[in-house]
Amino acid sequence: MTDATQTRLSFFSDSSPSAIIAGFIAMLTGYTSSLVLMFQAGQAAGLSNGQISSWIWALSIGMAITSVGLSLRFRAPIVVAWSTPGAALLITSLPGVAYDEAIGAFLVCAALITLVGLTGGFERMMRRLPAPLAAALLAGILFKIGSEIFVAAQHRTALVLGMFFTYLVVKRLHARYAVLAALLIGTVAAGLLGLLDFSGFSFSLAWPVWTTPRFSFTAIVSIGIPLFVVAMTSQNIPGIAVLRADGYHTPASPLISVTGFASVLLAPFGSHGINLAAISAAICTGPHAEEDPSKRYTAAVWCGLFYGIAGVFGATLAALFAALPPELVLSIAALALLGSIGNGLTVAMQQPKEREAALITFMITASGMTLLGIGSAFWGLIGGVLTLAIINGRSA
């Protein structure tokens, strides 16, 4: 029996219904959070439907291959995603830049990320990050998503409360299936309330479209460098923190270099870059995905497989997500993240000497602030490190 066959067999034997559902919810959360931003950026830049479809295809295939490959290689729940802040950045920076020059800027960004991974500097930095700060960073990132369920209850009270109490009851009876039960009840309730709209749904395949890159100093400065900063501060650092907070000490450098190299290969097809996931990753690293931490890698593999399906049917996926009420998606993501938020806060507050620094990290990160174009995750980490250095008289 070959190693590949043994890997496949162990994957299927390790998989569970809860892991499959966690993988699906992670994929659903990743796409619904920013798929609309891709269309907005593409339309604002005057891209054709074929180019936008290729963009989504390239990101999805890259996320699928790297999520599956890295999770199987390291036996850890490693979820890869596109950068949502990066997609938002492109809404304003992509218009006015020739598309082939933008592709060149994507390549430069990907090359810089690959270089950071290969040199090992990122690995050394993450090893020096105290565990309470990493846990507080994770809790802060997830807090806003988790609290959205209560905001959603204002608009769709019956739907959200039905999902919430279903989750609590099934959690008491059989915790592994609590999220699945909430998803099923939510879908049925949405249908009964007339909130499902499949009028715009149709099947269509996405096809890759090659664009030969052209390098421009202006595009590199306005798109490439900001994308690199956003990817490292808003995706890769939180992504590693998620893994560390849930007890996975997978080496960081291979993860960064592999995702960077994959981004290099896919940039000519429109990919603005794939990075480590944080929010969707936490759905696969927590206890809701699988009680046994050694088997949670299967949730990330399933997420990758769903990514692959989504990539092939990019336009179809967009129509499907548009048919679901946003309150349903927000609520199921929030319920799936409750365990990770609780675990993050528990670890963050354990050490009295580091408790205040962890609290500062959590509060800044959860605030969602943006300063100098950089998101709250980066500033939360900086705030926590400075607090730790000043109060304890040492740096992290």
N, C-alpha and C positions, 0 to 999 in steps of 0.2 A: 504494500500500500504506500503510495507516494505521500510526501509531506503535504502537498496541496489537497489531496483527498482527505487526509486526516484532519486538516484545518477545517474543511467544509463540514465534515461529520461532527467535529467538536462544536462548531458554531451552531449547527441545527440542534444538537443535543443541549447546548447551553441556553438556547433561546426560550423565551416564555411569552405568553400573551401580553403580559405587562410590558416586557421589553419591546415588543413589536408596536404596541400602542404608544409607548414613550418615544420611539423613533418616529412614528407618524406625527405625533404632536410637536416634536422638535422641528420636523420639516415644515409643518403647518405654521408654526410660530415664526420660523425664519422667513418664509415667503410672505406671509400676510403683513409682517412688520414693515416691509420695504419694497415689495414687488411693484407697487404703484409708483414708487420713486423712480424706478427704472424707466417706466413708460413716460413719466413726466420729463425726465432728463433727456430721453431719446427724442421725444416730440419737440421739446424746446430747442434741441440742436438740429432739428430738421432731418432726422434719420428716417429711413424707410422702414416699413413694417418688417421687412426681411432682415434688416440690420439690427433692429431691436430684438427680434426673435432670436437671431444668432447670438446676441449679447447674453440673453437669458440662457440659451442652450450652453454656451461656453462656461458660464458660471456654474450651472447645474451639473454638467458633466465633470468639471474640475472638482466640485464639492463632493460629488458621488465617489469618484475614484480615490481621492485623498482620504475621505472619511472612512471608507471601507478598508483601504490599504493600511493606513496608519493604525486603525483600531485593531485589525487582525495582527499586525506586526507587533504591537506593544501590548496587546491584550488589555487595553484601556479604552474607556469611552471618549474617543477623540472626535469631536464634531467640528467640521470646517464649514464656514459660511462666508458669504460676501459681506463687505463692509457697508452697513446701513448708513453710518455717517458719511462714508465715501460716496454713496449713491446720492445723498442729499447735497453733498458738495458739488457734484457734477451738474445738478440742476441749474446752478448759477455759473459754473466755470466752463461747462462744455459748449454752450452757445457762443458763437463768435470765434471758435477754434476749429480749424479744418479737422475733419474726422480722422484722416490718416496721421495728422500731428498728435491728436489725442491718443491714438493707438501707440505712437512712439513714447508718449509720456507714461502710458500704462506700463510699457516695457521697462522704462527707467525705474519706476516705482517697484516693480516686481524684482528687478535686478538688485536694487538696494536691500530689499527684504531678504533675498537669497544670501547676499553678502553678510548681512547681520547674523543670519543663522549659521553660516559656515565658519565665521570667525570665532564663534563661541562667546562673544561679549554678552549677548542676551541671556545665555545660560548662567553666566557668573552673576549677573545682576539679580536674576530671579532667585538664585540660591541664597542671597543675602536678605531677601525679603522676609521679615518675621511672619510666622504663621498667623498670628492674630490680625495683622494688617491685611494679609491675603484673604482671610475669611471675612473681614469687615468689608473689603472691596467687593467680594462676591455678593454679600448680603445687600450692599448699597445698590449694586447694579440691578439686582433682581427685585428690590423693594418696590420700585415704581410700577413694574409690570404686575407684581403681586397685588398691589393696592388698587389696580385698575378694575378689579372685579366689583369693588364697592361703588366705584364711580359708575360702572355699567349698570348697576342695580337701580340707579336713579332713572335710567331710560327704559330698561326692559326688566322691570321688577320681577314679574312672574317667571320669565325665562331664567334669570340669574339665580333667584332664590331656589327655584326647582333644582338647578344644577348644584348649588351650594349644599342644600340639605341632603340631596342624594349622595354627594361626596361624603358628608359626615356620617350618615347612616351606614353606608357600605364600608367606610373606613373602620368603623367599629366591628363590623361583621367579618370583613375580609379585605384588609387594607390594600392588598396588591391590585385589586380591581376597582378601587374607589374612583380613580380618574377615568377609567374606561366607562364605568356606569354613568358618571356625570356627563361624559361626551354623548353617550347614547340617549340619555334623557333629554339633554339639551337639543340634540338634533330633532328628536320626536316633538319636543315642545315648540321648537322653531317652526316645524311644519304645521302643527296644529294652530299656531298663532298667525300663520300666513306670512312668515318672515323669510321663507326660502323662495328665491326668484331665479329659476333656471331658464328664463326666456332668452338670455344671451349666450347660452351654453352650446358649444359645438365642438366636434373633434377636428383638430388640425395638427400636423406635425411641424416641428421646428427644424430648420436646416442651417448648418454652419455657413457663414459668408466670410470669405477671407478678405482682409484689407491690408495692403502692404504698408508697413509703418513708415512714417517720415518724422525725422527728429527736428524739433524746433525749440530753441532756448525759451521762448515765451511760453510754449505749452508745458515744457518741463517745469518751469518755475510756478506757473499758475495751476497746473493740474498734478504733475508727477510728484513734486516734493510735498505738497499738502496731503496728497493721498497716502504717501509713505508715513507721514507723521500721524495721520488719523488711524491708519492700519495698525501701527505699533502701539499707540496709546489707548485706542478705543476698542481694539480687537485682540491683539496678541498678548498684551500684558494681562488684561482681564481673563482671557482664555486660559492662560497658564494658571492664574490665580484660582479659577474654578476647579481645575484638576487638582491643584495642591490642597485646596480647602476640603475636598472630598477624599483625600488620602491617596491620590495617584501622583507618584513622583517620576513620571515619564520625563526623560531628558528633553529640554526645551529646544535645543539647537536643531535636532533633526526635524522636528515638527515645523519650525519656522522656515528652514531651508527647503523642505519638500513643498510646502504650500507656495513659497516664493518661486520655486522652479516651475511648478505647475502653472502659476500665473504668467510666467514668461512664455510658456508654450501656448497658452490660450489667449493671450492679449491680442494677436492679429484677428481673432474671431469676435472681439468686442469685450472680452472680460477685463474689468477694471481692477480685478484682484480678488483672490480668495485668501481668507485668514482664519485663524482659530476663532471659534464661536464662543460666546460667553453665556448669553441668556438661553439659547436653544441647547447649548451643551449641558447646562445645569439640569435640564429635564432628563438627560440620559445618565448623569453622574449620581443622581440622588436615589434614595431608597424606593421611590415610586417606580423607578424603571425595573429594579430587580433587588430583592433582599440581599442576595449574595454579591458583594462588591466585585468579586473576581469574574462575574458573568455579565456585568453591566456593559461591557464592550459590545455585546450583541445589540443593545439599543442603538448605539452609534452606527453600527453596521447597517441595521435596518433603516436608520435615518438616511444613510448614504444610498441605499437601494431606492428609497422613495425619491431622493434627489434625482437619481438617474431617470426614473419614470417621468418626473416632473420636467426634466430637461428635454425629453423627447416630445412631450406634449406641452410646450411652453405656453402657447396661446390658449390652449384648452384649460390649463391650470389657472390662468388669470381669470377666465370666465367662471370657473368653479368657485374660486375664492370670492369672487364678486357676488356669487349667489348666497353665500352664508352671511348671516347678520354679524357685524363686527363684535357685538357684545358676547356672542357665543365663543368666538375665537379668543377674545381677551379673557373670558372667564375660565376657559379650559386651560389656557397657558398659566394663569394665576394659580389655579388649583394644583397643577403639576409642579409648580415651583415652591409651594409652601414648605416642603421638607428641606429643600436646599437653603431657603432663607433662614429657617429655624436653626439648621445645623451651622450655618455661617455665623449667626449671632452668638450661638453657644460657644463656638471656638474663639470668636473675637473677644468675648468678655471673660475668658477663663483666667488670664494672667493679670493680676492686679497692677503690676508695674507698666503693663502695655495697654491697659483697658482704656485710658483716656485717648491715647493715640489711635486705637482701633475705633473708638467712638467718633473721633474727628474724621477719620477715613470714611466711615459709614455715612455720616451726615453730609459731607461734601459730595460724595458719590451719589447718594440718594437724591440730592437736590436737583440734579440734572443741569447744573450750571454749565455755561460755556464761556471760556476766557481765552482771548487771543486765537479764537477759532479751534481750540482744543477742548474736548469734552470733559465731563466731570470725573470720569474714572481716573484719568491722569492726575488731575488736581487733588482728588481724594487721596491718592497714593502719596503725592508730594506733601500734602497737609499732614498726613499721618507720620511720615518719616521725619518731618521737621518737628512735630510735637514730641515724638519719641526722643529725638536728639536733644531738644531743649530741656525736657523734663528729666530725662535719665542721664543727660550729659554724654550721650554717645549717639552715633549714627546707626542706621539700620544695617 
